[in-house]
Amino acid sequence: MSKYIFVSGGVISGIGKGITSASIAFLLKSQGLKITMIKADPYLNVDAGTMNPLEHGETFVLEDGFETDMDIGTYERFVNESFSRPNSMTCGAVLDKVIKDERSLAYDGKWVSLDYHVPDEIIHWIENVGKKSKADVTVIEIGGTVGEIGNGIFLEANKIMKSRNPKDVLHIHLSYLPLPPTLGEMKSKPVQISTQILNSHGILPDFIIARSEQGIDNVRIEKLSTYCLVKQDHILSAPDVDYIYEVPVNYSKYDIGKKIVKELGLKTKKTDMLEMWEKKMNKIKNIKRELNIGIVGKYFKSGKFDLKDSYVSVLEAIDHACWEQGYKANINWFAADNLDEKNLKNQLKKLDGVIVPQGWGSRGAEGKIKAIEIIRKEKIPYLGLCYGMQMAVIEFARNVLNLSDANSEEVNSKTKDPVIHLMEDQKKNLKNSNYGGTIRLGAWPCKVQKGSLLEEMYTKYSNDLYKDMPIVDERHRHRYEFNNDYRKQFEDAGLILSGKSPDDRLIEAVELSKSVHPFFIGTQYHPELKTRFLEPHPLFMGFVKACVKNKKK
């Protein structure tokens, strides 16, 4: 039987429940246990596919194509496993299932209630995930903060599971201790109150993880133990860190993994995973060299605030590859819809490499195209991701093929030369305003052209996810594609179509020969979604290597 660990948050949002959940899962896995994870989100959206990245961060696409919260991306990067649709549970999806069951008489005509049938469905969902994955432990992160209406039904399910099998269910409460500068003293009362709210749901936490700007002292630990009814050695200090990957190492100092194993009565076996993790973290902390990498995007500015969560997977992929090669990334942001065109060339030439990431719609398209033109002509290492590949194709069409009106139908539906056009099977969806979950999603096979730069990267930096060359499976999220009517024109002019679907119908990657550009690759897919802390993605490894060469030059 699978054991279950629930992780809740208190006081404020954004204190790191996803990182904590992933860290705990990793520490359990490092003890030889089979783990799986679930993100339980309180919002009524069935999935995250239609959410604005400025409001909710990036949408993370799983292997099976399900569009989910970015926390599951954190899970995959930490525990080095790929998850699927059942690992993401929203309040909307649960309610949708219950209502559909009621409509089909699955409840035999009974009165269906929010407080009984909905938590019961949540429990079935959680137990099925644990059972199907044959996990020793299932870690469930409850989104939001205790006291919100939305996550109350998940806490109710937690309470019921604990009452049925008290030795098989643990609860970890992550809460925040503020340090008001005018007072000069860390305050524990907010954690006490959030724990009391948790108690009101019938849940006594087994562990409290005390998030704070600085580490907490024994005085605070004693207070929390007394007023929250948690053993002192089950209260962990979690101060701010420079790198999120320090968190498992910090938690391991408190032996939380071993304490959880003891509480749940599990048997473990020795692995070297934690040792490898610690070794890499020590390496990262001693890195002195920097790379200046530009990102030309459109989703990181919201008024006065920078919202980097819109590109979190891209940033993580850059970091993983930089760290592996002994560098830290200094990110230079460029707002695509507000570029300083007079100084753009000089600004880009100072960089070691540039990435144009994902995007939707017409805003910022011309800025991205202008930046890519400079990058191509000045031979600056370039990696284009999905929309970034499409903009590179448009730039090449305009300035090399002399198709001055070339564009994407997404940007200009009336363009004379739609070198990027709407996928045929998407026309009906757009006509009927059928947006959610209808685009090309999830892992699709890509056949890599022999002798290409793409092949060199996947071969040179291969890892466990890429052992079946020349076929690689990469994740997609797009509605528009390369227009095959222009294929011969591009190839004749020197654009290498280095990645194609096995049936030769879809262009998956383009590049320029190393004889004309040191590193220029665009992919229709999203390689950043399959990067791991211990196993960086091959294309980002190649891009960073090119950045290093450019820096030295």
Phi, psi and omega in degrees: 000136179289145172265159186229136176235120175262140178238121178242167180233153180222161176080296180222160175275167175073023181267000173107035177297321180295317179292320178296314180299315179295323180294317179296317178299317179298315181297325177289319178295324180292348175261016175084014180267147175275124183239158165218167185222152177225134170258118179257103185260136184281353183285159185274355174298141178288324174215182184262010189295330183256010182278141177288125182298337178290337182263329189230008184080181184293154170270125182260127183260131181270172182304320183277004176095359181287137181264122190224179178295150183294344179298328180291333171297319176299316178305310184296320182291327181281312188264358176057047176222154177259132181253174184223185188311315182297342180283354176242119183234117176252158176302320179299318181293322179294313179298321178300317179295315181296316180295318178297321177296320179295320180293332181263013178063028177293338179263012176055038174079010180286159173289119184268125186242154180290324187274350179244303187288327181290309174301325179297320177294322177299316180298316177301316181301308182299313182294324179293322178297314179297319183291312183293328180272356182053042183279144170287323182222134173249121179261124182244116175268123178267116183292164180077192179239149180300142184106343176280148180296319189300319185269003180299323182289331176288321176294325177297317177297319177303312181299316182295315179299320180295320181291328181283319183224074186300334181275353184252357186231130175240154175233130177245124181252121179259119185219163192250132175254110181283158177232081183299124185299330181285339180265326180071019180222134178289133185253129182263350184302319178303323178291319178301317182291317180295327177291323177296322176296319176298318177301325182294342174272004180084021183240124170257117183295145176274331178224147169239128174254116187267101177280140182195164176295318177242165177295148180274157182258179182295328178300314180293321179298316179297318179297312181297320179298316183292313188270342180253357176061043178236137180302144183301320182282003173254012175250119185251140174273130181229077179286166177301145179232162180285328183229135180298336182283357171283339188300312178300324180294316179297317180296326181295335178295334178267003180057034182297324178299314180293323179293321177296314179303317180295315181298324183267357177066042183261154175258139184240170172218153188285137171226172178254016185298312181295322178298317177297318180298312180297321179298318180291320179297320178298321177297315182298318182295338182261004180286132180248329186284149181233151169245138176263108185243130180264145173234118178262100186231186182219002185240022182248000178247125174227095186065238181271358190252143173267124182244085186286348179299340179297336182234032189300320181293323178296314180297319179295319180297320177297312180301313182303315182288322179296311181301320181299331183254014173081030179227157169251146182266127172257105187275129175250116184269138176232120177281114189298333181266008181211050183280145174274087188296331180295321184254003187300316182300313180294323179295316182290324181294339178281348184271157178273341178183162184223142175240135168249112186270195183297163177183167179226151173078189188267338184300128177083357184298314183294325177296319179294318180297318179297317179297319180295324178301314179296317181300317181293313184289326182270001176060043176271130179310133187225137172228118179253130186246111178061261176303327178295328173289316182298319179293327177293322177296317180296316180300316180296319180297317182290314192259348176246314178278351181061033173265084191298335182264004184304139182195181172261143177296340176291326181272315180220102185293345183253013181302144179288331182234085181280076182294337169242122185228169180291131177300139187305318183283000180263348185297320180292321180299316180292321180300324182264012182053039180262088189264312189295121174070018185252352182280178178285116190230153171084188184284129176230146180286142176233128177268120185271130182291132180296138178083000182275165174296324178301314179297319180301319181293312182294330180280313184293323184245034183299148172220189187299338181277349187227067183252357187251033177307144010275009178263130172236142176260120181229155186270143184239159171197083183202162180240345181244158185211170175298133182273112184295344178297339183254007188303310184297320180300316180295313183295319179297330182271357174109000175278122182270124178268083195272351176226128181223157173294152182305333178272005177068015184272325186244136175274121185257336181205146175231158178202168172251148179299145178296345177287340180245343181205135185295324179198108179217102181228137171233135179239138175288337180267181184245087180297334182298339182283352181237025174277152179226151179302316181271349180221085180299155180287138182305321183290323176290326175298316179294319178298313180296321177301319178294323177297320178298315179297319180294321179297314181295325180294000000 
